[in-house]
């Protein structure tokens, strides 16, 4: 593991081992079986949101908006099928989304009993915002026609009526039965980054003095995810977290993001691993069962080169949040560095299916490309690397892209990709690539193939043209 730490300096493995940084991006989808959930929807009398919110009901006076974290009300999905028998399906979607969002402690989610008082009524989102004291409202509908189901959902900033996110899902009815709650999981997974992004944009527009602890930390977290190898962003995140902790000294999320940012700068020798672990221990002490904190725990351990410990931490994060796309991808990326590339691909692909528009998709794709490369699946590695850098240029994306281009005979393009990598990593060391290959490859032959491909991409032997991999 010490070897990994030395390699992180040039390859930006803080991009690869972490992943979860979407560590921050923790989402829970709750399994959904239409018939079973339909019966539950029909007979359940009450259910609290699980976020700590009590059933507030509809109040006559305007309550203050919840400002310490994003607040959301999920209105009952509308059954557009014209068949009352399909009402259970719409209610089932609504209940599962409420449950999934409620398990993310960074959100304040209104309980089912309150939101279902609006069922069957034409309401204005700003009215809902005033009556329930929330900033965001999720609306949706379900339409069944023949053997197909269409589910639509839209997230609205009720204070401005602006649409923060919208999506439509078309599935065969039998597909829903076979894939359980695929649509529900997708909606819950997409809502997490959508809410974080909307809050980050709100914080960006606000005056510095108007930012509360949540806004400070969330804005820092979203910024870090945009480029995991950006030193300036990590420095700014540390400053923001320290400012947030001055407001609330017991804010677990702030300690978790602080630990993450410090672990990134540890590779730049601007922070020590001990400082990162100190903040992490405080976060775990304050919130021992928070899946987001455990997500950050795993990410920090991976970023510090403690891959085996990181895998255990990712596993714990998934126990707390079984359908978190970020934790699933994080586990997969750690498995690459534990010489388990096949298992890694399974977990990364599951994350990409669960949250295809996640801000960290570029990072997951770059890591997926690396897993394919160590397995000798070079054309597949090339496709994933290209998609990764097209979304967001990154060190790991360009590193695998250069190697894959060289290995598949596209040497001139490989030189261009390597030049871009050199621009991002000054004093790039070819020998370090060889050591990295030995670290991640399942056998010596695969390690040599990776190292040779990188040397060709670097132009170490420009007189030789690579032959396409068989």
N, C-alpha and C positions, 0 to 999 in steps of 0.2 A: 504493500500500500504506500510505502514511502516513495516508491518509484513513480506512482501516479501523481503524487504531489509535485514532483519535479517537472512532470510533463505538463501539468495544468498551466504553467506560466506561458507556454507558447501556443498550445492548442485551444486554450480557453475552455478547458474541460469544465470550468464552472458552468459552461453552457450545457455540457453533455451529462455530467453526473447528476446534476440537479434535477432538471426538469421540474419537477413539480414546482418549480418555482411557480410553476403554476402553483408552486408551493402555496400558494396563495390562492390558488384558484380552485378550491375544494367545493365539489358539488355532490349532492346525494340524490340518486334516483331511487324511488321505492318501487319494488316489483309490483306489477299490476296484472291481475287476471280479471278480465271484464266481468265474468259472472260473479265470482267471489266478491270483487269490489263493489259490484252492483248491489248485492245483498247487503253488504256493509253500509253502502250509501243509503239504502232504504230504511235500515233499522237502527243505525247509530243515532243516538239522541244528542250526544255532545262529544266534542273533541277539542282539546286545547291545542294551540299551535306548536308547542314544544320549544318555542323560543323564549319561554318565560312569560309570555303575555297572557293575561287572564282574559276570559271571555268578557268583552267590554259592552257588547250589544250596541244598539243605535242610541245615540245621545242627542238631546235637544240642543245643548250648547256646543259651540265649536271647541274641541279640545286642542291643545297645542300640538304642533307637528313634532314627531319624534326626531330629534336632531343628532343623537349620539351615534346613530348607524342608519343605513338605508331602511326605510319602512315601506311595506308593500301589502296590498290587499289583493287576493286572487278572487275575482268575482266568479260566480257559478257559470261554467261553460254552457252556451246555449245549444239546445238540440234543434238543429235545422232539418231534421229528417222527416218531420211531419208525423212520426210514429211515436206515441207516448211510451211505447215499450223500449225505445232506445234511450230514454231519459237516464237510465242507470249508467250508460256509457259516459255521457257528459258529466254526470256527478262524480263518477269514478276518476276521470281525468282531473277534475277540480280538486278532489280530496288528496290525490297522490301528489299533485304539485304543491299544495299547501304543506303536506307532510315533508316532502323533500326539501323545500326551502326552509322549513322550520328547524331542520337539523343543522343548518349552517348558522352558527351562533353570531356571525357578524350581521345578520339580517334580523329586523323586527317584523314578524309576520303575524297578521291579524288572524285570530282563530276562526275555524270553520263556522261556528255558530253565528258569528257576527256577519261574515260575508254572505252566508246563505239566506240572510233576511232580505237580500236584494234579488233573490231568485225570481224570475218571471216578471221583473219590473224593468221599465226603461229608465235608466238613471244616467246622470251626468257624472263624469269622472271627477270633476272638481267638487261636486256635492259629496261623493264618496270620500274624497280627500279630507274635506272639512269634517264630515261626520265620524270618520274612523281615525282621523289624525295620522294619515299616511301621505307619503310623497309620491309613491308609484302605485299604479293599478294595472293588473293583468286581466285582459279580457280574452275570451276565446269562444270558439264554436265547434260543433261536431256535426258533420253531415254524412249520412249513410245512403248509398245508392247502389243497389244490387250487391255485388260482392266487394265493393270498395268503401273505404272510409276516408274522409278528408277532415283534418283537424287544423284549425287556424288559431294563432295566438298572437297577441300584440301587447307590448309593454309600453305604458304611457306615463310620462312625467305629468302627474295630475295638476301640478302647480302651474304648468305652462301649456298643457295639452299637447306637448311635443311627443312624437313617437320615438322611443329609445331603441326599440327592437320589434321585429315582426317576422313571422315565419309561417309556412304552410307545409303540412305533412300529408302526403297521399299514400295510403297503404291498402293492400288487399285485406279484407276482413279476416281471412284465414291466416294471413301473415301476422296480424296482431295476436291471434290466439297462439301461434307458434312462437313468436318472438317476445311474448309476455308484454312488458310495458315499454317497448322500444320508443314509441312516440312520447310517452310521459317522461322517460329518462332524457330524451333529447331536449325537450322543453326545459326541464329543470336544469340540465347541464348548460344550456345556452343562456339561461337567465342569469346565472352567476357572473360570468364575464360581462354580460350586458349591463347589469346593475353596477358592477365595479367601474366599467368604462363611463357610464353616465355620471356616476358620482365623481370620478376623476375629472371629467370635463367641467362639472359644476365647480369643483374646487379650483380648477385652473382659472376660471373666470372670476372667482371671488377675491376680495381683498385679503391680503395676508392676515390681517387682524380678525377676520371673520371665520377663519378656519378652526374647527374643533379638532380634537385628537383623532377621531375617526377619519376625517377628511385629510388630515396631514399624512397619516400612515397609508391610507388607501391610495392617495395620489402618488406617494413614493413607491408603493408596491407595483402599481400599474406601470409606472415609468421604468422600473427595473426590468420588468418582464419584456419590455419592448426591445431591450438589447442587454442580454445577461453579461456580456463582456465589457460593458461601458463603465469605465472607472469613474467618470464624473457623475454618472447617474447613481452609482453606489454611494459615493461620497454625499450626494444630496439626500439620499435616502437615510443615511445615518443622521444627518442634521435634522431631518424632518421627524424622525422617530424620537430623537432626544428632545425636540420641542414638544412633541405630543406627550412624552413622559413627564415633562414639566407641568403639563396641564393635568394629567392623570398618571400618578406614579405607579398604579397597579394595573396598567393596561397591558394585558397579556399579548395581544396582537402586535402592539408596538415593540415589545421585547423580541417577539419572534421575527419580525421583519428586520429589526436592528441586528439580530444574530445573523440573519441571512446576508445582509449587506456587508457586515464585518467579515464573514467567511469569504465573500468575493474579493475583498481587498486584502485578505491574508495572502493571496497569491501575488499581490503587488507589493507585499511587505509594508503595507500601510496600516495593517491591523494584525493582531495576533490571533491564532486559533483559540487561545485561552479566553480572549475578550469575546469572541463569538460564542463560545460554549457557556460563558458566564451569563450572557443575556438569554441564551437558550434555556438554561436551568431555571432562570427566573420565570420565563414564560410557562414552562411546564409546571412549575410550582403554583402559579396563579390559575392555570387552566389545564389540569391534568387529563381531562377527557375531551378537550376541544380538538376536533379532527384537523382544523386548520393549523393549530399549533404543532400537532404531531407531523403534519405535512412539512412544515418548516423545519422541524427537528430532523426529519429524514434528509431533506435537501441540504441542510448545513453539514451533516455527517458525510454525505456524499461529496460535497464540495471540498471538504477537508481531507478527502482521500480515504475515509473510513468506510469502504464500500460494504463490507459484511455487516457492520453495525447499521449502515444506511438501509440495507435490504430489510433488516428486522424492523426498523422504524417505519419504512414504507408499508410493510405488512400490517403493522399496528394502525397506521393511518387508514388503511383500507378496511380494517375491522370496524373502525369507527364510522367510516364513510364508504360503504362497499362499491358505490358507483361513481366515485370521484374520478373524473378524467385525468386531472393533474396527478393524483396519487398513482393511478394505474400507469401512466406514462413514466412517472418517476421510478417506479419499481422496474419497469422494462429497461430504462436507461441504465440503472444500476446493474441489472443483470448482464448487460453487455460487458461491463468491466469485471464481472464475476465469471466470464467465459461461458455464459448461457445465452448465446445469441438467438436460438430458436424460441426460447421462452420470452426473451426480450421482444421479439417481433410480435408475438401474440398479444402482449400487454400494450405495446405502443399502438398496434392496429386497433385494439379495443378502445383506447383513448381517442384515436382519430375518428372512429365511428361515433363515439359518445358525444364528442364536442368538436365537430369539424370546422367550426369558425373560431375556435379558441385563439386568443392572442399568442399563445405559445405553440401554435401549429408548426411554425417554421422550425422551432427547436426540436419538436418531436420528429419531424420529417428528416432533419439533419441527422438525428440519432438513429432513426430507422435506416437511413442510408449507410451509416457505419455498421450496423448489424448485418445488413445485406453484404457489405464488402467483406467482412470477416468470414462470411459463409461462402464467399466466392460467387455470389449472385450479382455480378458487376453491372449488368444492364438495369437490373432493378435498383441497385444502389445509385446508378446514374440518374434514373428517373426521379427518385426521391430527393436526391441532392439538388437537382435542378429546380424542383418545385420548392424546396426549402429556401434557396437563395432568391428565387423570384418573389417569394412572399416577404422575406426579411433577410438581407445579406448578413451572414454570420460566419464566424471562424470555422466552426465544425462543418457547416454547409459547404464552404469553399474548399476545405481540406479534403473531404470525401469526393467532391465534384472533381477536383484536380486528379486525384488518384483514379477515379472511375473513368474519366476521359482518357487518361493514358493507357489504362489496362484494356480498354475497348478500341484502341487504335486511333483515337482522335487526339493526337499528340499536340498539334498546334493549339487546339482549344484548351488542352491541358496546361500548356505553358501560360496561357492567358489567365486561367483560373488560379494557377499557382502564384502568378504575379499579384493578383488581387489579394491572395492570402498573405503574401509577404508585406503588402501595404498595411494589412491589419495587424500583423505580428512582426514587428521589427526584429532583426537578428534571428530569423527563423533557422532552426538547427535541424538539418536532415537526419542526423543521428537520433535526434529525439523522436522522429517519426518511427524509426526502426524499433526503438524501445517501446513506444506506444503500441506498435503492431504486435510485439511479443507479449504485451500485457493483455490485449483484448482478444487476440486470435486464438481459436481453439487448438491449433497445432502449429508446428514450426513451418510447414509448407505454406499455410495461409498467411503467416506472419511475413514470410519472405515475399509473397506475392504483393502484399500491401506496401511493404517497404520499397520494393522494386518499382511499383507503379508511381509512388511519390517521387522517387529519384528521376524517373523519366519525365514526370510533370515539371519538375524543377529544372529540367534541362541539364542534369548532371551528365547525361550521355546523349547529347542532341543528335549525334550521328546515327543513333539507333532508333528505329521506329518500332513501337510495340505492336505485337500481333494481337488481334482481337481474341478475347478469352473464349474458350470453347464452352 
